[in-house]
Amino acid sequence: MEAAALFVMVLTFLFLGVPISISLGLSSVLAIALFSNDSMSSVAQQLFTASQNYTLLAIPYFILASAFMSTGGVARRIIRFAVAAVGHVRGGLAIAAVFSCMLFAALSGSSPATVVAIGTIAIAGMREVGYTKDFAAGVIANAGTLGILIPPSIVMVVYAAATDVSVGRMFLAGVIPGIVAGLMLMVAIYINARRKNMPKQPFVGVHEMLVAGRDAGWGLFLIIIILGGIYGGVFTPTEAAAVAAVYSFVVAVFIYRDMGPLKDVPWVTEEDGPNARVGFSAAIYALALLFIWLILSFFFLGDLGLETRFWAGVVLALAVFGYYPVLRSDRRTASIGVAYWRSLRIWRRNLWHILVAFIPAFYNAETRKVMIDAARTTIMLMFIIVNALLFAHVLTSERIPQAITDWMLGAGFDWFTFLIAINLLLLLGGQFMEPSGLLLIVAPVVFPIAMQLGVDPVHLGIIMVVNMEIGMITPPIGLNLFVTSGITGMSLVQVVRASAPFVAILFLFLILVTYFEPLSTFLPYALMGPEIVMQK
């Protein structure tokens, strides 16, 4: 009776057009007031407890990092690198768009942000070289869904908070499925391109690939910082999110200088001369190599002490520092010492620029806009999450998940048929609800059942995330469809029609993820061990 009344109230409010956050919160309060033995004071207590959840603190930081990366020129540089790497194959620009979405997904953790950042540039580029507008929109709408599968993922953080599953294991679990999903989309594009003789770009050469990779390196280095820092034991996922937000601000404002008071102020000018540029580049490459070595060596040389790895990195950095000017020397450059001496002018000038602009950067109009946009998104999402956690509290206090578990076990459900039922439920719900809200409604109900039937908790999380992906590109509430429609000027019906062939690829991927558990669990359990769930 209580369960039926609770779900009927939620669905009634949703069909009346009440926002999902209000629907969940109001239904929970009414259920407590009318049917439950709980005191109304439990509402305030639960809202306070939910707002103090340490894991959820990662969400505003990841949103802020995504906002800075989307506003800066990171997307443009990533697309240039992707085109240089794969643009020369048949259908290469579309494949490069998928590759770009995969890379940007590893920076943003958000599907709509990935569609906006990559789609605004990639769709125009595909149109210029002869791709149809429908094809370009379909590629971006579907590839953008990888934003919530490839770590770091805001939806994974929400699942972890709702079920007490490790965020670190969830992030690792998304790596292989994210790569497989991207490759499946790329193969589909390639086959279609060969069949329809779609255009391909000329091979730009290894040098352009290296230069493009170097330019995108500061943005892509965030992937190493987040994942390397978490699994290297340097910081927790929540702390990694805070580091990502600060790093994204520094890169966008002071390094790439695509926004803020130093916008369009170059690091190196023609007046500096080739000697100074060579010495400056040598120092940059040496420092970058040292930091990358310290992070990656943890995985491959973890038995060595930090001090040993540090000094080994210093030796490698000094080797680059000394050899790079020799490698780049020609009749325009003088000795190594002269190159380094003249590069000091570049360092002095830019450090002065940064010092002068440091305080104004926090109050700049573009910085304020990014912060306000990120705050709006955070408030909207966190309000949904807090009300959904209140809804989950009512479910738990009324033992509704246990009742559903007993019913399903009595009806003869096993893990195979249970996963079919979960996929159908999530695919249907994903057409009408925002991913985080739907996940927070469903997860507390299905998680105890899954544990009872022997379904791995991390595997269940990836299955739910993939369902959320498909929900973002299926009408009527598919968020990626609306975002793609907005950046292309196409109607929603046109975007749905353009996305449909690629949605079929994601359905095949969902079946693969659902019934091939090692795809999700191999990497996290190989590096971190199995997830242990304490039954409450």
C-alpha positions as CSV (number, residue, x, y, z in Angstrom):
1,M,0.0,0.0,0.0
2,E,2.7,2.5,1.1
3,A,4.9,1.6,-1.9
4,A,2.1,1.9,-4.4
5,A,1.0,5.3,-3.0
6,L,4.6,6.6,-3.0
7,F,5.2,5.7,-6.7
8,V,1.8,6.8,-7.8
9,M,2.4,10.2,-6.2
10,V,5.8,10.6,-7.9
11,L,4.4,9.6,-11.3
12,T,1.4,11.9,-10.9
13,F,3.5,14.9,-10.1
14,L,5.9,14.1,-13.1
15,F,3.0,13.8,-15.5
16,L,1.6,17.1,-14.2
17,G,4.8,18.8,-15.2
18,V,6.2,19.2,-11.7
19,P,10.1,19.3,-11.7
20,I,11.6,16.0,-10.8
21,S,13.3,17.3,-7.7
22,I,10.0,18.7,-6.3
23,S,8.2,15.5,-7.3
24,L,10.6,13.3,-5.3
25,G,10.8,15.6,-2.3
26,L,7.1,16.3,-2.0
27,S,6.1,12.7,-2.5
28,S,8.5,11.6,0.2
29,V,7.2,14.2,2.7
30,L,3.6,13.2,1.9
31,A,4.4,9.6,2.3
32,I,6.0,10.2,5.7
33,A,3.1,12.4,6.8
34,L,0.3,10.0,5.7
35,F,1.6,6.5,5.8
36,S,4.9,6.2,7.7
37,N,5.6,6.0,11.4
38,D,8.6,8.2,10.9
39,S,8.7,11.7,12.4
40,M,8.6,14.7,10.2
41,S,11.9,15.7,11.8
42,S,13.5,12.9,9.9
43,V,13.0,14.9,6.7
44,A,15.2,17.7,8.0
45,Q,17.7,15.2,9.4
46,Q,17.9,13.3,6.1
47,L,18.3,16.5,4.0
48,F,21.1,17.6,6.3
49,T,22.8,14.2,6.1
50,A,22.5,14.0,2.3
51,S,24.0,17.5,2.0
52,Q,27.0,16.4,4.1
53,N,27.8,13.4,1.9
54,Y,31.6,13.6,1.2
55,T,31.4,11.7,-2.0
56,L,28.9,14.1,-3.5
57,L,31.3,17.0,-2.9
58,A,33.1,15.8,-6.0
59,I,30.2,16.8,-8.2
60,P,30.5,20.7,-8.0
61,Y,34.2,20.4,-8.5
62,F,33.9,18.2,-11.6
63,I,31.2,20.6,-13.0
64,L,33.5,23.6,-12.5
65,A,36.4,21.8,-14.1
66,S,34.2,20.9,-17.1
67,A,33.0,24.5,-17.4
68,F,36.6,25.8,-17.6
69,M,37.6,23.1,-20.0
70,S,34.5,23.8,-22.2
71,T,35.0,27.5,-22.2
72,G,38.7,27.4,-23.0
73,G,40.3,26.2,-26.2
74,V,40.8,22.6,-25.0
75,A,38.1,21.2,-27.3
76,R,39.6,22.9,-30.3
77,R,43.1,21.6,-29.6
78,I,41.7,18.1,-28.9
79,I,39.9,18.0,-32.2
80,R,43.1,19.2,-34.0
81,F,45.0,16.3,-32.5
82,A,42.2,13.8,-33.3
83,V,42.0,14.9,-36.9
84,A,45.8,14.6,-37.2
85,A,45.7,11.1,-35.8
86,V,42.8,9.5,-37.6
87,G,41.5,12.1,-40.1
88,H,43.3,10.4,-43.1
89,V,41.1,7.3,-43.1
90,R,37.8,7.0,-44.9
91,G,35.2,8.9,-42.8
92,G,38.2,10.1,-40.7
93,L,36.7,13.5,-39.7
94,A,33.7,11.7,-38.1
95,I,35.9,9.1,-36.5
96,A,38.1,12.0,-35.2
97,A,34.9,13.6,-33.7
98,V,34.2,10.4,-31.8
99,F,37.9,10.2,-30.7
100,S,37.6,13.8,-29.6
101,C,34.5,13.1,-27.6
102,M,36.3,10.2,-25.8
103,L,39.2,12.5,-24.9
104,F,37.0,15.3,-23.7
105,A,34.8,12.9,-21.8
106,A,37.9,12.0,-19.7
107,L,38.2,15.7,-18.8
108,S,34.5,16.8,-18.2
109,G,32.5,13.9,-16.8
110,S,29.4,15.4,-18.4
111,S,27.6,14.3,-21.6
112,P,26.0,17.6,-22.5
113,A,29.3,19.4,-21.9
114,T,31.0,17.0,-24.3
115,V,28.3,17.6,-27.0
116,V,28.6,21.3,-26.7
117,A,32.4,21.6,-26.5
118,I,33.1,19.1,-29.3
119,G,29.9,19.5,-31.4
120,T,30.1,23.2,-32.0
121,I,33.5,22.8,-33.7
122,A,33.3,19.2,-35.1
123,I,29.9,19.5,-36.8
124,A,30.9,22.7,-38.6
125,G,34.1,21.0,-39.7
126,M,32.3,17.9,-41.0
127,R,29.9,20.1,-43.0
128,E,32.7,22.0,-44.7
129,V,34.3,18.8,-46.1
130,G,31.0,17.3,-47.4
131,Y,29.3,15.3,-44.6
132,T,25.6,15.7,-44.4
133,K,24.3,17.7,-41.5
134,D,22.1,14.8,-40.3
135,F,25.1,12.4,-40.2
136,A,27.3,14.9,-38.3
137,A,24.6,15.6,-35.8
138,G,23.9,11.9,-35.3
139,V,27.6,11.2,-34.7
140,I,28.1,13.9,-32.1
141,A,24.8,13.2,-30.2
142,N,25.8,9.6,-29.7
143,A,29.5,10.1,-29.1
144,G,28.7,12.7,-26.6
145,T,27.1,10.1,-24.3
146,L,30.6,8.8,-23.6
147,G,30.9,11.8,-21.3
148,I,29.2,9.8,-18.5
149,L,30.9,6.5,-19.2
150,I,34.5,7.4,-19.5
151,P,35.9,8.5,-16.1
152,P,35.7,10.8,-14.4
153,S,31.9,10.6,-14.5
154,I,29.4,12.7,-12.5
155,V,26.8,9.9,-12.9
156,M,29.2,7.3,-11.5
157,V,29.8,9.6,-8.5
158,V,26.0,9.7,-7.9
159,Y,25.7,5.9,-8.2
160,A,28.6,5.5,-5.7
161,A,27.0,7.9,-3.3
162,A,23.6,6.1,-3.5
163,T,25.0,2.6,-3.0
164,D,28.2,3.1,-1.0
165,V,30.3,1.5,-3.9
166,S,33.9,2.8,-4.3
167,V,34.1,5.8,-6.7
168,G,37.6,4.7,-7.6
169,R,36.5,1.2,-8.7
170,M,33.6,2.8,-10.6
171,F,36.0,5.1,-12.5
172,L,38.3,2.2,-13.4
173,A,35.3,0.1,-14.4
174,G,34.3,2.7,-17.0
175,V,37.7,2.7,-18.8
176,I,37.4,-0.5,-20.9
177,P,33.6,-0.2,-21.7
178,G,34.2,3.5,-22.7
179,I,36.9,2.5,-25.1
180,V,34.9,-0.4,-26.5
181,A,31.8,1.8,-27.0
182,G,34.0,4.5,-28.8
183,L,35.6,1.8,-31.0
184,M,32.1,0.4,-31.9
185,L,31.0,3.8,-33.0
186,M,34.2,4.3,-35.0
187,V,33.8,0.9,-36.8
188,A,30.2,1.7,-37.7
189,I,31.3,5.1,-39.1
190,Y,34.1,3.5,-41.1
191,I,31.9,0.8,-42.6
192,N,29.2,3.4,-43.5
193,A,31.9,5.7,-44.9
194,R,33.3,3.0,-47.2
195,R,29.9,2.1,-48.4
196,K,28.9,5.7,-49.2
197,N,32.4,6.8,-50.2
198,M,32.5,9.6,-47.6
199,P,35.4,12.0,-47.7
200,K,38.7,11.6,-46.0
201,Q,41.4,14.1,-45.2
202,P,45.0,14.0,-46.5
203,F,47.6,12.6,-44.0
204,V,49.0,15.7,-42.3
205,G,52.3,14.0,-41.3
206,V,53.8,12.8,-38.1
207,H,55.1,16.3,-37.3
208,E,51.7,17.8,-37.3
209,M,50.4,15.0,-35.1
210,L,53.2,15.6,-32.6
211,V,52.6,19.4,-32.6
212,A,48.9,18.9,-32.2
213,G,49.5,16.5,-29.4
214,R,51.8,18.9,-27.7
215,D,49.3,21.8,-27.9
216,A,46.5,19.5,-26.5
217,G,48.8,18.1,-23.9
218,W,48.0,20.6,-21.1
219,G,44.4,19.7,-21.3
220,L,44.9,15.9,-21.7
221,F,47.4,16.0,-18.7
222,L,44.3,16.4,-16.5
223,I,43.4,12.8,-17.3
224,I,46.8,11.7,-15.8
225,I,46.4,14.0,-12.8
226,I,42.9,12.7,-12.0
227,L,43.3,8.9,-12.6
228,G,47.0,8.8,-11.7
229,G,46.4,10.8,-8.5
230,I,43.5,8.6,-7.4
231,Y,45.1,5.2,-8.1
232,G,48.5,6.4,-7.0
233,G,47.2,7.1,-3.6
234,V,47.9,10.8,-3.8
235,F,44.3,11.9,-3.2
236,T,40.7,10.7,-2.9
237,P,38.3,11.0,-5.8
238,T,36.7,14.1,-4.1
239,E,40.1,15.7,-3.7
240,A,40.9,14.8,-7.3
241,A,37.8,16.7,-8.4
242,A,39.0,19.8,-6.4
243,V,42.5,19.5,-8.0
244,A,40.9,19.2,-11.4
245,A,38.9,22.4,-10.9
246,V,42.0,24.4,-9.9
247,Y,44.1,22.9,-12.7
248,S,41.4,23.6,-15.3
249,F,41.2,27.3,-14.1
250,V,45.0,27.6,-14.3
251,V,45.2,26.0,-17.8
252,A,42.3,28.0,-19.3
253,V,43.4,31.4,-17.8
254,F,47.2,31.3,-17.5
255,I,48.5,28.6,-19.9
256,Y,46.2,28.5,-22.9
257,R,45.0,32.0,-22.2
258,D,41.7,31.5,-24.0
259,M,39.9,33.6,-21.4
260,G,40.6,36.1,-18.6
261,P,42.9,39.1,-18.4
262,L,45.7,37.4,-20.4
263,K,43.4,36.4,-23.3
264,D,45.3,36.3,-26.6
265,V,48.6,37.4,-24.9
266,P,51.1,34.9,-26.4
267,W,53.8,33.2,-24.3
268,V,56.4,33.5,-27.1
269,T,56.6,36.3,-29.7
270,E,58.5,36.7,-32.9
271,E,60.9,39.2,-31.3
272,D,62.2,36.5,-28.9
273,G,64.1,34.7,-31.6
274,P,64.8,31.0,-32.3
275,N,67.4,30.7,-29.5
276,A,65.1,31.8,-26.8
277,R,62.2,29.7,-28.1
278,V,64.4,26.5,-28.1
279,G,65.6,27.1,-24.6
280,F,62.1,27.8,-23.4
281,S,60.7,24.7,-25.0
282,A,63.4,22.5,-23.5
283,A,62.5,23.7,-20.0
284,I,58.8,23.1,-20.6
285,Y,59.4,19.6,-22.0
286,A,61.7,18.7,-19.1
287,L,59.3,19.8,-16.4
288,A,56.3,18.0,-18.2
289,L,58.3,14.8,-18.4
290,L,59.2,14.9,-14.7
291,F,55.6,15.2,-13.6
292,I,54.3,12.6,-16.1
293,W,57.1,10.2,-14.9
294,L,56.3,10.6,-11.3
295,I,52.6,9.7,-11.9
296,L,53.0,6.9,-14.4
297,S,56.0,5.3,-12.7
298,F,53.7,4.5,-9.7
299,F,51.9,1.9,-11.9
300,F,54.9,0.4,-13.6
301,L,57.6,0.8,-10.9
302,G,55.5,1.0,-7.8
303,D,58.0,-1.2,-5.9
304,L,60.6,1.6,-6.0
305,G,60.4,4.3,-3.3
306,L,59.2,7.8,-4.1
307,E,62.6,9.2,-3.6
308,T,64.2,6.8,-6.1
309,R,61.5,7.5,-8.7
310,F,61.9,11.2,-8.1
311,W,65.6,11.2,-8.8
312,A,65.2,8.9,-11.8
313,G,62.7,11.4,-13.1
314,V,65.1,14.3,-12.5
315,V,67.8,12.5,-14.5
316,L,65.4,12.0,-17.4
317,A,64.3,15.6,-17.3
318,L,67.9,16.9,-17.2
319,A,68.6,14.6,-20.3
320,V,65.8,16.3,-22.2
321,F,66.8,19.7,-20.9
322,G,70.3,19.2,-22.3
323,Y,69.6,17.3,-25.5
324,Y,66.6,19.1,-26.9
325,P,68.6,22.3,-27.9
326,V,71.1,20.0,-29.6
327,L,68.3,18.2,-31.5
328,R,66.8,21.5,-32.6
329,S,70.0,23.3,-33.3
330,D,70.6,24.8,-36.8
331,R,72.5,27.8,-38.2
332,R,69.9,30.1,-36.6
333,T,70.6,29.0,-33.1
334,A,73.7,29.5,-31.0
335,S,75.1,27.4,-28.2
336,I,73.1,25.6,-25.6
337,G,74.1,28.2,-23.0
338,V,73.0,31.1,-25.2
339,A,69.6,29.4,-25.8
340,Y,68.9,29.0,-22.1
341,W,70.2,32.5,-21.3
342,R,67.9,34.1,-23.8
343,S,64.9,32.0,-22.8
344,L,65.1,33.7,-19.4
345,R,63.6,36.8,-21.0
346,I,60.5,34.7,-22.0
347,W,60.2,33.3,-18.4
348,R,60.6,36.8,-16.9
349,R,58.0,38.4,-19.1
350,N,55.4,35.7,-18.7
351,L,55.9,35.3,-14.9
352,W,55.4,39.1,-14.6
353,H,52.2,38.8,-16.7
354,I,50.8,36.1,-14.5
355,L,51.7,37.9,-11.3
356,V,50.0,41.1,-12.5
357,A,46.9,39.2,-13.8
358,F,46.6,36.7,-10.9
359,I,44.1,38.7,-8.7
360,P,42.2,40.2,-11.7
361,A,41.8,36.7,-13.1
362,F,39.4,35.8,-10.3
363,Y,37.2,38.8,-11.0
364,N,37.3,38.8,-14.8
365,A,33.9,38.9,-16.5
366,E,34.6,35.6,-18.3
367,T,35.7,33.9,-15.1
368,R,32.6,35.1,-13.3
369,K,30.4,33.8,-16.2
370,V,32.0,30.3,-16.0
371,M,31.6,30.3,-12.2
372,I,27.9,31.4,-12.3
373,D,27.1,28.8,-15.0
374,A,28.8,26.1,-13.0
375,A,27.0,27.2,-9.9
376,R,23.6,27.0,-11.6
377,T,24.3,23.5,-12.9
378,T,25.5,22.4,-9.4
379,I,22.5,23.8,-7.6
380,M,20.1,22.2,-10.0
381,L,21.8,18.8,-9.9
382,M,22.4,18.8,-6.1
383,F,18.8,19.8,-5.4
384,I,17.7,16.8,-7.5
385,I,20.2,14.5,-5.7
386,V,19.2,15.7,-2.2
387,N,15.5,15.1,-2.8
388,A,16.2,11.8,-4.5
389,L,18.2,10.7,-1.4
390,L,15.2,11.7,0.7
391,F,13.1,9.5,-1.5
392,A,15.6,6.6,-1.1
393,H,15.4,7.1,2.7
394,V,11.6,6.7,2.6
395,L,12.0,3.5,0.5
396,T,14.5,2.1,3.0
397,S,12.6,3.0,6.1
398,E,9.4,1.4,4.7
399,R,11.5,-1.7,3.7
400,I,10.1,-1.4,0.1
401,P,13.3,-2.8,-1.5
402,Q,13.2,-5.8,0.7
403,A,9.6,-6.4,-0.2
404,I,10.3,-6.2,-3.9
405,T,13.3,-8.5,-3.4
406,D,11.2,-11.1,-1.8
407,W,8.6,-10.8,-4.5
408,M,11.1,-11.2,-7.3
409,L,12.8,-14.1,-5.7
410,G,9.5,-15.8,-5.1
411,A,8.6,-15.2,-8.8
412,G,11.6,-17.2,-9.8
413,F,13.9,-14.4,-11.1
414,D,17.5,-15.2,-11.5
415,W,20.4,-12.9,-12.3
416,F,19.9,-13.3,-16.1
417,T,16.2,-12.4,-16.1
418,F,16.8,-9.7,-13.4
419,L,19.2,-7.9,-15.6
420,I,16.8,-8.0,-18.5
421,A,14.1,-6.4,-16.2
422,I,16.6,-3.7,-15.0
423,N,17.5,-2.8,-18.6
424,L,13.9,-2.5,-19.7
425,L,13.0,-0.4,-16.6
426,L,16.0,1.9,-17.1
427,L,15.5,2.3,-20.8
428,L,11.9,3.2,-20.3
429,G,12.6,5.6,-17.4
430,G,15.5,7.1,-19.2
431,Q,13.2,8.4,-21.9
432,F,11.4,10.6,-19.3
433,M,13.8,11.5,-16.6
434,E,17.2,13.1,-16.0
435,P,19.9,10.4,-15.5
436,S,21.1,11.3,-12.0
437,G,17.5,11.6,-10.7
438,L,16.4,8.3,-12.3
439,L,19.5,6.5,-11.0
440,L,18.9,7.7,-7.5
441,I,15.3,6.5,-7.6
442,V,16.1,3.0,-9.1
443,A,19.4,2.2,-7.4
444,P,18.2,1.9,-3.8
445,V,15.4,-0.4,-5.0
446,V,17.4,-2.7,-7.3
447,F,20.7,-2.8,-5.5
448,P,19.6,-5.1,-2.6
449,I,18.0,-7.4,-5.2
450,A,21.1,-7.5,-7.3
451,M,23.2,-8.4,-4.2
452,Q,20.8,-11.1,-3.3
453,L,21.1,-12.6,-6.8
454,G,24.8,-12.4,-6.9
455,V,25.2,-9.5,-9.4
456,D,28.5,-7.6,-8.9
457,P,27.9,-4.1,-7.6
458,V,30.4,-2.5,-9.9
459,H,29.1,-4.4,-12.9
460,L,25.5,-3.2,-11.9
461,G,26.8,0.4,-11.8
462,I,28.2,0.2,-15.3
463,I,25.0,-1.4,-16.7
464,M,23.0,1.5,-15.2
465,V,25.4,4.1,-16.6
466,V,25.1,2.6,-20.1
467,N,21.3,2.7,-19.8
468,M,21.6,6.4,-18.8
469,E,23.7,6.9,-21.9
470,I,21.0,5.5,-24.1
471,G,18.4,7.5,-22.2
472,M,20.2,10.7,-23.1
473,I,19.6,10.1,-26.9
474,T,16.1,8.8,-26.8
475,P,13.0,11.0,-26.9
476,P,11.1,12.7,-25.4
477,I,13.5,13.9,-22.7
478,G,16.9,12.9,-24.1
479,L,19.1,15.8,-23.0
480,N,21.7,15.2,-25.8
481,L,19.0,15.5,-28.4
482,F,18.0,19.0,-27.2
483,V,21.7,20.1,-26.9
484,T,22.5,18.8,-30.4
485,S,19.3,20.5,-31.7
486,G,20.4,23.8,-30.1
487,I,23.9,23.8,-31.6
488,T,22.8,22.7,-35.1
489,G,19.5,24.5,-35.5
490,M,17.9,21.2,-36.5
491,S,14.4,20.3,-35.2
492,L,14.2,17.6,-32.5
493,V,12.6,15.2,-34.9
494,Q,15.5,15.6,-37.3
495,V,18.1,15.0,-34.6
496,V,16.2,11.9,-33.4
497,R,16.1,10.5,-37.0
498,A,19.8,11.3,-37.4
499,S,20.8,9.6,-34.1
500,A,18.7,6.4,-34.6
501,P,21.3,4.3,-36.5
502,F,24.0,4.9,-33.9
503,V,21.5,4.2,-31.1
504,A,21.3,0.7,-32.4
505,I,25.1,0.4,-31.9
506,L,24.7,1.4,-28.3
507,F,21.9,-1.1,-27.8
508,L,24.4,-3.9,-29.0
509,F,26.9,-2.4,-26.6
510,L,24.4,-2.6,-23.7
511,I,23.9,-6.3,-24.4
512,L,27.6,-6.8,-24.4
513,V,28.1,-5.0,-21.1
514,T,25.2,-6.6,-19.4
515,Y,26.2,-10.2,-20.0
516,F,30.0,-10.0,-20.2
517,E,30.9,-9.0,-16.7
518,P,34.7,-8.9,-17.0
519,L,34.4,-6.0,-19.4
520,S,33.5,-3.9,-16.4
521,T,35.2,-5.7,-13.5
522,F,38.6,-6.8,-14.9
523,L,40.4,-3.5,-14.5
524,P,39.1,-2.3,-11.1
525,Y,39.5,-5.6,-9.5
526,A,42.9,-6.2,-11.0
527,L,44.2,-2.9,-9.5
528,M,42.1,-2.4,-6.4
529,G,40.6,-5.8,-5.5
530,P,37.0,-6.8,-5.3
531,E,34.2,-4.6,-4.0
532,I,32.9,-5.7,-0.6
533,V,29.3,-4.7,0.1
534,M,28.0,-4.8,3.7
535,Q,24.4,-5.8,3.7
536,K,22.3,-3.4,5.9
